[in-house]
Amino acid sequence: MMIQETLKNQLNALQEMGGKLQSEVAKGTEIFTEEGYRILSELTGTKISASEDLQGLYDKIKGNNPSLKRLLLNLDVATYDTRKKLRWNAAMMAAYGKNQAEKAYENDLKPKLNSYVDMAETQFKALAEKVETLKPKAGQ
């Protein structure tokens, strides 16, 4: 009975976590899609919708960007905000990771290391005392 309850709780927790993950992925996909349409709209010079066919999209991009230089310039301008957001998010994620690692070190690793150092010092002192007590006996 106890095992069944534990398994049921774990299954519920997994389902809840799966739902949260699915929600986050859906949000990310939606943001990515919106950004893609925004970039394509800037490249074509017109509003792009989901019903746009590939050939029509190609023709609009080609019409709005007569040269490769112009296409690259428009692409650079269109993706500027997205690239800045990605850099910002990467920097914040790195800072968060560093912060979490520092917390883990302070809360978990540092106390263990200190206890090991204290234990080693105690054992070393005991060993040194033994050596000191054995020195006079060795001299006799």
Summary of the structure (lengths in Angstrom):
residues: 140
radius of gyration: 31.9
end to end distance: 72.2
largest distance: 104.1
contacts: 291
relative contact order: 0.04
helix: 90%
strand: 0%
